[in-house]
C-alpha cells in the first residue's frame, strides 16, 4: 500500500503543528499569533526507478557549469 505524497505532507504538517503547539505552548505563543501553523503550500518531488547512488550523482552534477 502506498500513500499519495500530498496526503503524506498534509498529515505531517497537521501532526507536527499539533505537537509543536502542545509541547511548546509558551514559546509558540510568544512569536506566533495565527490560527494555522503552516502555509497551505509546499514543494515535493519524487524520483522513482533510480537508485540512491544515481540520485546522488545527479544532484552532485547540478553544481557543474554548462560547457
Residue pairs with C-beta under 8 A, 6 or more apart in sequence:
5 44
5 46
6 44
9 42
9 44
13 37
13 38
13 42
16 37
16 38
17 36
17 37
17 38
20 28
20 37
21 28
21 37
47 55
50 58
